[in-house]
């Protein structure tokens, strides 16, 4: 019992500090600045269509670079996949990113099949150099020909 009383006496100063800190407020009553404004960047819609057609090997990948001048939406559609020994229903990886040396580091990645009219990969990106990467996700048994449409501002 004596040790409990000593412990409580030692905690009283800490409790006092916590109560004092709790009484402080970080709210500011300063009037808002008349010169500050809030702006939001709007994403420009796609106005340019580029076609990327190539062949991806078993276990391989291909990429295509493109430039966008303004902040905007990028839509990528895998239009077709085929070739000898390649079923039209095969799935490929599809990504949007930025070139990195001899490859394309993607931040938006989807698995896509052919025959779609809606984009399978989309994102909003700022101005700069970007790339689309098409790659085997592990189900190709023969090289696959593909066609991709890239719509961007």
N, C-alpha and C positions, 0 to 999 in steps of 0.2 A: 504494500500500500504506500509505503514511504517513497519507493522508486516511482510510482505512478504520479504522485503529487509533485515530485521533482521534475518529472518529464513535462507535466502540464505547465509548471512555472516557466520552463524553458521555451515552451511554445507560445506563451502570451505575447512576447515581443514580435514574433513572426506574424501572429494573428493581427496585431496592431498595424503592421506594415501593409498587410493584405487589405485591411479595411480602408486605410488611407489611399492605397492605389485604386481601389474600387470606387472611391469618391471622385477620382479624377476622370475627366471626360476628354475624349479626343475629338469631339464634334466641334466644328468651327461654325461660328455665326457670322462670319465675314460675308459681305454681299458678293454675289457673283460678278465676275469681270464682264464688262459690256463688250469687250473686244474678243472674248473667246467664242469660238464657234465649233460645232461638232460637224465633221464631214465624214461621209461614208463613201468608200470607193465602190463604184458600180461596175459590174462585169459586163463588158461589151459582148454582144452575141456573136456567134461565128458568122463570118462573111466570106471566108476563103475556104475552098475545098481543095485538098491535095490528095493524090492517089499514090499509095505505096504498094507496089506489086513486086514480089520476089519469091524465093524458095527457101524454106527453113529445113535444115537437115535433121536427121534423128538426133535428139539430144542437143540440138543447136539453137541459135537465135539469130535474128536480123534486126537492125534498127534503122530508122530514118529520122533525120533532123529537119526541123523547121523553125522559123523565127516568128515571134509575135511581137507587135509593136506596142500594144496597149493591154492593160489588165482586162482579161476576158475569159470566156468559157471555151474549153477545148473538148470536142467530142470525137471519139474514135470508134469506128464501126468496122468490124471484120466482115467484109462482104462475101468472100468466097474462100474455100479451102478445097484442094483436090490434088489429083495426080495419080499416076499408076500405083495401085496398092494403098491408096489413101481414101477412106470413106468420107463422104461429104459431111458426115455427122461428127467427125473428129473434133476434139477440143484443143485449142491452142491458148497459150498465155498471151495476154495483151496488156501492155503497160504504157503509162505516160510519165516522163521524167526529164532528166537533163543529161546531156552527153558527159561521159567521164572517160577520157582517154579514147580507147578503141571500143568502148561499150556504152550502154545507156543505163544509168541508174534510175530505176523507176520508183515513183512514190504512189501512183495509182495503178493497181494490178487487178486484173479480172481474168477469169477463164472464159473463153468465148468460142462459140461455134459459128459456122457460116449461115448465110441466109437470113440474117437479121436486118431490119430496116432501122431500128432504134440503136443508138450508140451503146456499146457494151462497157466502155470506159469513158469517164468524163471528169472534168475538174476545172477549177478556176485558177488561172495562173497570171502572174505579172509579166511585164515585158521581158523578153530575153530569148535565148536559144534553148529549144526543147527537143525532145525526141520521143518517138513511139517505138517500143520494142515488142517484137513478136517472137515467141519461143515455144519449144516443145515442153509440155508439162509431164512428159514421160509416157505418152501413149502413141507416138508415131512409130511405124514399122518401115516407113519409106519416106524420102524427102517429100514435103508438101508445098505445093504452089499456093500462094495466098494473095488476096487483094484487100487492102485496108483503105478506108477513106478517113482523112483527118480534116475536121472542120474547126477553124480557129478564126479569131479576129484579125 
